Amino acid sequence: MLFIDNNGNYPRYLGDLREAHPSWTFKNAIPAGWIVVRETTAPEVSGLEMLVELYPEEINGVFTQKWTVELMPQEVTETEVPQTVMQRFGNDPKLPV
């Protein structure tokens, strides 16, 4: 389960709720100020994209998990690797460079 806490912090999880309200159980109502967020399926991404979770959006009175897909930051190339790393590891093809 996902939540927004009474201070607007997101994401919050069951452990966060129980830490803030140790006596809370599933039999109780969600504590005042806490909001349950409806989880959604994340969109698929390609190799050059990354998934970013946004702050939930209220849709018809239900706070709903929201996603966006962004381009990955430019990868670090071999020429940008610090010389000390190259001296230590060389051009080992198994190393992600």
SULQUIGI-V835369 format. One record per helix or strand. SS is the DSSP state (2 for helix, 1 for strand). FROM is the first residue (numbers start at 1). TO is the last residue. Records with the same first field share a line. If there is no record, write none. Layout:
SS->FROM-TO ; FROM-TO
//
This chain:
1->2-4 ; 12-12 ; 35-38 ; 49-59 ; 62-71
2->14-20 ; 78-80 ; 83-89
//
